[in-house]
C-alpha cells in the first residue's frame, strides 16, 4: 500500500453513498474455481438450492490457494452467472417475520471458543499491538499509516474489550489503554467545535484530510461513524463502572444538535470550502448506526425504519432486501453489504434490523456458491492496490454482485471474500457453509501482524491490507461467541431511548 493513502470512512460521499455498474454477460464452458469444478451443463442452467448445504457438499480447502488468476473466459462465465441470477421484483418477507424480536438473538453454538478460535483472536490482536499509538491511545486505521476515523477507533475499542475478556491482555493493561483512549476522545479538537472530524492524525490529534497527515483540515463528520462509536461508548460504560464517567465525557464533548433532524441522521462534507449538510445512510448501516444514537436519547425514528424504503430482489433464488433510494433517485449508493447485518447481530442481537433480512443476505451468498463453487462473503473494505477501497455488494443501483468505488467505478475484478464477513457470519449462524468460510480464512489469510482483509476471487490471491476494522470485527465476533450473548446485552446496556 502506498504511504500516502488513507481509506475513506463508511460514508465518505456527499449523500452517504454512490455507485453503479454494468455486468458483462458471456457464456463460456466449464472451469475450475477455488473449491470444486463446474461442468458446462451447470454453467448453462445453474441449479439454485435454498436448503442448507451439507458438509459433504462443501470441499474444505486444505492448503492455500495457488496464485493463478482466472482466465478471461472464467471471469466472463462468472459474470454471466451473476447477471442471470437476478429477478425483480424479488420474493418479499412475510409480515410476521418483519418484527424485531423481543428477545435478542443468540447464535447456535455460542458460549465457548475452540483452541483454533482463541488462536484466531490472538492473531487479530497482534494488529493492535503493532498499530496502537501510546501517546494518544488512538489506533491506525491501516497498518503503519498514521490516520484514523471514528469508525475504526470504535473497532479499536471493540478489540480492546475483546482482548481483555478473552484473557489476551491483563486487566491493568486494559485499564491503562482504555483510560488513555477515552480521555483523548473526550478532548479531541472537533469540526466547528461540534463533532469529531472524519479523519485525524492519531499521533498529533490534528484533524486532517485523507492522506494529508500534517496539514490541519476540517472536512466534516460522519453520522454513521459516530453511531458505531456511540454503541461502543455505551458498552464500555455499562460493562466497566470505573469507565462510565470517562465514556460519558466523550459523548458530552460532542455538540449533537445537528447530528439528527426530523428523525434522520445527518453528516457534513466540505466541498470547495463550503459545508454541505446531508442525510446519511441507507438500509443496513443507517439502521445500525441509528440504534447507537438512540441509546443516547437522540430522535432517529425514521432512520430506524427498516420497511418504508425497502424492496426485494431475487439473487440466486433468494429474495434479499435493498433500499429503494438508489443513486438515480437520490445521488446516493444503496449498497447491500454483509457488515451492517453482522454488526447488528453481534452487538444488539438483531434489534436494529430484522434477523430475516440477515438470513436472506447470507442465503444469497451461499446460493451463489452452490451455483458457481465460488466461496462468497462480500462486504466493503480496503484494498492493497488502487483504488484502495471498494464496496463489494450483493446488489447496488440495480446491479447484482457489483464491486464499485464510492464514485461508481466498476471493479468487479477486485471482488474478494472478506475475512471479517466470513468469521462474523460463522459465529452468528454456525452452518456447514459458514464453517467453510471460516476454514478458508484460516488457511489463506493469516499474517504475522493480524488477518489480511480478504482473498480476491479472480486474482486468486490475498488482499494483503491489514486494518483495524477487519481485525476488530473478528475480535468482537469471537467475544460474542465466547460470552453467548449480544454484546450490548452482555454489557448490560439499557435499551431506553432516553438513557444517559
C-alpha positions in Angstrom: 0.0 0.0 0.0 1.3 3.4 -0.9 2.5 5.5 2.1 0.2 8.5 1.2 -3.0 6.5 1.1 -5.8 6.8 3.7 -9.1 5.0 3.2 -12.5 6.7 3.2 -14.9 6.1 6.1 -18.1 4.2 5.7 -19.8 7.2 4.3 -17.3 9.5 2.5 -19.5 10.7 -0.3 -21.7 13.7 -0.1 -25.0 12.0 0.4 -23.9 8.8 2.2 -23.0 6.5 -0.7 -22.8 6.4 -4.5 -22.4 3.8 -7.2 -23.5 1.8 -10.4 -22.0 -0.7 -12.8 -22.8 -2.9 -15.7 -22.0 -6.6 -15.7 -20.6 -8.3 -18.8 -22.5 -11.4 -19.9 -20.8 -14.1 -22.0 -21.5 -17.9 -21.8 -18.4 -20.0 -21.6 -17.6 -23.7 -20.9 -16.8 -25.3 -17.6 -13.8 -24.3 -15.4 -12.2 -24.8 -12.0 -12.9 -22.4 -9.1 -11.4 -22.3 -5.6 -13.2 -25.5 -4.5 -14.8 -27.9 -6.8 -15.4 -27.9 -10.6 -18.4 -26.5 -12.5 -19.5 -28.5 -15.6 -20.6 -26.9 -18.8 -24.2 -28.0 -18.1 -24.2 -26.4 -14.7 -23.0 -23.1 -16.3 -25.8 -23.1 -18.8 -28.5 -24.0 -16.2 -27.2 -23.4 -12.7 -29.3 -25.2 -10.1 -30.4 -22.9 -7.3 -30.8 -24.6 -3.9 -32.3 -22.8 -0.9 -31.6 -25.7 1.5 -28.6 -25.7 3.9 -25.5 -27.2 2.3 -24.1 -30.3 3.9 -20.5 -30.7 4.9 -20.1 -33.4 2.3 -21.2 -30.9 -0.4 -18.6 -28.4 0.6 -15.0 -29.2 -0.2 -13.0 -27.5 2.5 -9.6 -26.1 1.3 -6.7 -27.9 3.0 -3.9 -25.9 1.5 -3.5 -22.3 0.5 -5.0 -21.5 -3.0 -2.4 -21.2 -5.8 -2.0 -17.7 -7.1 -3.1 -18.4 -10.7 -5.6 -15.7 -11.8 -8.7 -16.7 -13.6 -8.6 -16.7 -17.4 -10.7 -14.2 -19.3 -13.2 -17.0 -20.0 -13.5 -17.9 -16.3 -14.1 -14.3 -15.4 -16.7 -13.8 -18.1 -18.5 -17.0 -17.1 -19.0 -16.0 -13.5 -20.1 -12.5 -14.7 -22.8 -14.3 -16.8 -24.0 -16.4 -13.8 -24.1 -13.4 -11.6 -26.0 -11.3 -14.2 -28.6 -14.0 -14.8 -29.1 -14.6 -11.0 -31.2 -11.5 -10.6 -35.0 -11.4 -10.7 -37.0 -8.2 -10.0 -39.2 -7.9 -8.1 -37.9 -10.3 -5.5 -39.7 -12.5 -3.0 -40.7 -10.4 0.0 -40.5 -11.5 3.6 -43.8 -12.3 5.3 -45.1 -9.6 7.6 -45.0 -11.7 10.7 -41.2 -12.1 10.2 -40.6 -8.4 9.8 -40.7 -7.5 13.5 -37.8 -7.1 15.9 -37.7 -10.0 18.3 -38.5 -9.1 21.9 -35.6 -11.4 23.0 -32.3 -10.6 21.2 -31.0 -13.4 19.0 -28.3 -15.7 20.3 -26.4 -17.8 17.9 -26.3 -21.7 17.9 -23.1 -22.9 19.4 -22.4 -19.7 21.3 -20.8 -20.0 24.7 -17.2 -21.1 24.3 -14.3 -20.8 21.9 -12.3 -23.6 20.4 -8.5 -23.6 20.6 -8.5 -22.5 17.0 -10.8 -19.6 17.6 -8.7 -18.5 20.6 -5.6 -18.5 18.4 -7.6 -16.5 15.8 -8.4 -13.9 18.3 -4.8 -13.6 19.5 -3.7 -13.2 15.8 -6.2 -10.4 15.3 -5.0 -8.6 18.5 -1.4 -8.5 17.0 -2.7 -5.8 14.6 -3.5 -3.6 17.5 -0.2 -4.2 19.3 1.5 -3.0 16.2 -0.7 0.0 15.5 -1.5 1.4 18.9 -0.2 5.0 19.5 0.7 5.0 23.1 0.9 8.8 23.4 -2.8 9.2 22.5 -4.5 5.8 22.8 -5.7 6.0 19.2 -5.0 3.3 16.6 -4.0 3.5 13.0 -6.9 2.6 10.6 -4.5 0.9 8.2 -1.3 -0.8 9.2 1.6 1.6 9.8 -0.2 4.6 8.5 -0.9 7.4 10.9 -4.6 8.2 10.2 -7.8 7.2 11.9 -11.6 7.5 11.6 -14.1 7.3 14.3 -15.5 4.1 12.8 -12.0 2.5 13.1 -11.4 3.9 16.6 -14.7 2.2 17.6 -13.3 -1.0 16.1 -10.2 -0.5 18.4 -12.5 -0.1 21.4 -14.2 -3.3 20.5 -10.8 -5.0 20.0 -9.5 -3.9 23.4 -12.7 -5.0 25.2 -12.5 -8.4 23.4 -8.8 -8.8 24.2 -9.5 -8.1 27.9 -12.4 -10.5 28.1 -10.6 -13.3 26.2 -7.6 -13.0 28.5 -5.3 -11.8 25.8 -4.4 -8.7 27.7 -4.3 -8.3 31.6 -6.7 -6.1 33.4 -4.0 -3.5 34.2 -3.1 -3.1 30.6 -6.8 -2.8 29.6 -7.5 -0.1 32.2 -4.5 1.9 31.2 -5.2 1.7 27.4 -8.9 2.3 27.8 -8.4 5.3 30.1 -5.9 6.9 27.8 -8.2 6.3 24.8 -11.3 7.7 26.3 -9.5 10.8 27.7 -8.2 11.5 24.3 -11.6 11.1 22.6 -13.1 13.4 25.2 -10.6 16.2 24.3 -10.3 15.9 20.5 -10.4 19.1 18.5 -13.8 19.0 16.8 -15.1 20.0 13.4 -16.5 23.6 14.0 -16.3 22.7 17.8 -19.3 20.4 17.2 -18.4 16.8 16.4 -15.4 14.7 15.6 -13.8 15.3 12.2 -13.9 12.4 9.7 -10.2 11.8 10.0 -7.4 12.5 12.5 -3.7 12.0 12.7 -3.7 9.6 15.7 -0.2 10.7 16.8 -0.8 14.5 16.8 -4.7 14.6 17.1 -4.8 17.1 14.2 -8.0 17.0 12.2 -6.8 16.1 8.6 -8.0 15.2 5.2 -7.3 11.8 3.7 -3.6 11.2 3.1 -2.6 14.6 4.3 -1.3 13.8 7.8 0.4 17.1 8.7 -2.0 19.7 7.4 -4.9 20.7 9.7 -8.1 20.4 7.7 -11.7 20.1 8.9 -13.7 18.1 6.4 -16.9 17.3 8.2 -18.3 14.5 10.3 -19.9 11.1 9.5 -23.1 10.2 11.4 -22.6 6.5 10.5 -19.2 6.5 12.1 -20.4 8.3 15.2 -23.3 5.8 15.5 -20.9 2.9 15.9 -18.8 4.9 18.4 -22.0 5.6 20.3 -22.7 1.9 20.7 -19.2 1.1 22.0 -19.2 4.0 24.4 -22.4 2.5 25.9 -20.9 -1.0 26.1 -17.8 0.3 27.9 -19.7 2.5 30.3 -22.2 -0.3 31.2 -19.7 -3.2 31.5 -17.0 -1.3 33.4 -18.4 1.1 36.0 -15.0 2.6 36.6 -15.0 3.7 32.9 -18.6 5.0 33.0 -17.7 8.6 33.7 -15.0 8.7 31.0 -17.3 7.2 28.4 -19.9 9.8 29.2 -17.3 12.5 28.9 -16.7 11.6 25.3 -20.4 12.0 24.5 -20.7 15.2 26.4 -17.8 16.6 24.4 -19.9 16.4 21.3 -22.5 19.0 20.3 -25.1 16.7 18.9 -27.8 19.1 17.8 -27.1 18.9 14.1 -26.4 15.1 14.2 -30.1 14.4 13.7 -33.0 16.2 12.2 -36.6 15.1 11.8 -35.8 11.6 12.9 -32.9 11.0 10.5 -29.1 11.2 10.8 -27.1 14.0 9.1 -23.5 14.4 8.2 -21.4 17.1 6.7 -18.8 17.4 3.9 -16.8 20.4 2.9 -16.8 20.9 -0.9 -14.6 23.7 -2.3 -14.6 25.3 1.1 -18.4 25.2 1.6 -20.2 22.9 4.0 -22.8 20.5 2.7 -25.3 19.1 5.2 -26.9 15.9 4.1 -29.0 12.9 5.3 -26.7 9.9 5.8 -27.3 6.2 5.5 -29.2 3.5 3.5 -30.8 0.3 4.7 -28.3 -1.6 6.8 -25.8 0.9 8.1 -28.4 3.6 8.6 -30.4 1.4 11.0 -27.3 0.0 12.8 -25.8 3.5 13.4 -29.2 4.9 14.4 -29.6 2.3 17.1 -26.4 3.6 18.6 -27.6 7.2 18.6 -30.9 6.2 20.1 -29.1 4.7 23.0 -28.0 8.2 23.9 -31.5 9.6 23.6 -31.5 11.1 20.1 -34.6 11.1 17.8 -33.8 8.7 15.0 -37.2 7.1 14.5 -37.2 7.5 10.7 -33.6 6.2 10.4 -34.6 3.1 12.3 -37.5 2.4 9.9 -36.5 -0.7 8.0 -39.6 -1.1 5.9 -40.7 2.2 4.2 -37.8 2.4 1.7 -37.3 -1.4 1.3 -37.8 -3.5 -1.7 -36.7 -7.1 -2.6 -34.7 -8.6 -5.4 -34.1 -12.3 -6.0 -30.4 -13.3 -6.2 -29.8 -16.9 -7.0 -33.3 -17.6 -5.8 -33.1 -15.7 -2.5 -35.2 -12.6 -2.0 -32.9 -10.0 -0.4 -33.8 -6.6 0.9 -32.4 -3.4 -0.6 -33.0 0.3 -0.2 -35.2 1.9 -3.0 -33.3 5.2 -2.6 -30.6 4.3 -5.2 -28.2 6.7 -7.0 -30.6 7.7 -9.7 -33.3 8.7 -7.2 -31.1 10.3 -4.5 -27.5 10.6 -5.7 -26.6 8.0 -3.0 -25.5 4.4 -3.5 -27.8 1.8 -1.9 -25.1 -0.9 -1.3 -26.3 -4.3 0.1 -23.4 -5.4 2.3 -22.7 -8.1 4.9 -21.1 -6.0 7.6 -24.0 -4.0 9.0 -26.1 -7.1 9.5 -23.2 -8.9 11.1 -22.5 -6.0 13.5 -26.2 -5.7 14.3 -26.4 -9.4 15.1 -23.2 -9.5 17.2 -23.8 -6.2 19.1 -27.6 -6.0 19.5 -29.0 -9.4 18.7 -30.8 -8.0 15.6 -32.5 -5.2 17.4 -31.9 -2.6 14.7 -32.8 -4.8 11.7 -35.0 -8.0 11.4 -33.0 -11.2 11.6 -34.9 -12.3 8.5 -33.0 -9.7 6.4 -29.7 -11.2 7.5 -30.9 -14.7 6.9 -31.7 -13.8 3.3 -28.4 -12.0 2.7 -26.3 -14.9 3.9 -28.5 -17.4 2.0 -28.0 -15.5 -1.3 -24.2 -15.7 -0.8 -24.4 -19.4 -0.1 -26.7 -19.9 -3.1 -24.1 -18.1 -5.3 -21.5 -20.7 -4.0 -23.8 -23.6 -4.9 -24.3 -22.3 -8.4 -20.6 -21.3 -9.1 -18.5 -23.1 -6.5 -17.1 -19.6 -5.7 -17.0 -19.1 -1.9 -18.8 -15.8 -1.3 -18.7 -13.5 1.7 -18.8 -9.9 0.4 -18.7 -6.5 2.0 -16.8 -3.2 1.8 -13.2 -2.8 2.7 -9.7 -1.5 2.0 -7.6 -3.0 -0.8 -3.8 -3.4 -1.2 -3.9 -1.8 -4.6 -5.8 1.1 -6.4 -8.5 2.2 -5.9 -7.7 1.1 -2.3 -11.3 0.9 -1.1 -14.4 -0.8 -2.7 -17.9 -1.8 -1.8 -18.3 -5.4 -2.7 -22.1 -5.6 -2.8 -24.8 -8.2 -3.3 -26.8 -5.5 -5.1 -26.3 -1.8 -5.7 -28.1 0.7 -8.0 -29.9 -2.1 -9.9 -26.8 -4.3 -10.5 -26.2 -7.7 -8.9 -22.9 -8.7 -7.3 -21.3 -5.4 -8.2 -18.0 -4.2 -6.7 -17.7 -0.5 -7.1 -15.9 2.6 -5.6 -17.9 5.3 -3.9 -17.7 7.2 -7.2 -19.4 4.3 -9.0 -16.3 3.0 -10.8 -16.9 -0.7 -11.6 -14.2 -3.0 -10.2 -15.7 -6.5 -10.3 -12.2 -7.7 -11.0 -11.3 -6.9 -7.4 -14.3 -8.6 -5.7 -13.0 -10.5 -2.7 -14.0 -12.9 0.0 -13.9 -10.9 3.3 -12.2 -12.2 6.4 -14.4 -10.3 8.8 -17.6 -11.2 7.0 -16.6 -14.9 6.9 -15.9 -15.1 10.6 -18.8 -12.9 11.5 -21.3 -15.0 9.6 -19.8 -18.1 11.1 -20.2 -17.1 14.7 -23.8 -15.9 14.0 -25.0 -18.9 12.1 -22.6 -21.8 12.6 -23.6 -23.8 9.5 -21.6 -26.0 7.2 -21.3 -23.2 4.7 -20.1 -20.7 7.3 -17.7 -23.3 8.6 -16.2 -23.5 5.1 -15.8 -19.7 5.1 -14.1 -19.8 8.5 -11.7 -22.6 7.4 -10.8 -20.7 4.2 -9.7 -17.7 6.2 -7.6 -19.8 8.5 -5.9 -21.5 5.5 -5.3 -18.4 3.3 -5.4 -15.1 5.2 -3.1 -15.3 8.2 -0.4 -12.7 8.6 2.2 -12.3 11.3 0.6 -8.9 12.1 -3.1 -9.8 12.1 -5.6 -11.1 9.5 -5.5 -9.9 5.9 -8.7 -8.3 4.7 -9.7 -10.9 2.2 -9.0 -13.1 -0.9 -9.5 -11.8 -4.4 -11.8 -14.0 -6.5 -10.4 -13.6 -9.9 -6.8 -12.9 -8.9 -6.8 -15.9 -6.5 -4.5 -14.2 -4.0 -4.9 -12.5 -0.7 -5.9 -8.9 -0.3 -3.0 -8.2 1.9 -4.2 -5.0 3.5 -4.2 -5.1 7.3 -6.8 -2.9 9.0 -8.2 -2.0 12.4 -11.8 -2.7 11.3 -11.2 -6.1 9.8 -9.3 -7.3 12.9 -11.6 -5.5 15.3 -14.7 -7.2 13.8 -13.0 -10.5 14.0 -12.2 -10.0 17.7 -15.7 -8.8 18.7 -17.2 -11.7 16.7 -15.2 -14.1 18.8 -16.1 -12.3 22.0 -19.7 -12.7 21.1 -19.3 -16.4 20.7 -17.4 -16.7 24.0 -20.0 -14.8 26.1 -23.0 -16.3 24.4 -24.9 -13.0 24.2 -25.2 -10.0 22.0 -22.6 -7.6 23.4 -25.0 -4.8 24.4 -27.0 -7.4 26.4 -23.8 -8.9 27.9 -22.6 -5.5 29.0 -26.0 -4.5 30.5 -26.7 -1.6 28.2 -30.1 -0.1 28.9 -32.4 -0.1 25.9 -34.2 3.1 26.9 -34.1 5.8 24.2 -33.5 8.3 26.9 -30.7 6.6 28.7 -27.7 8.8 29.6 
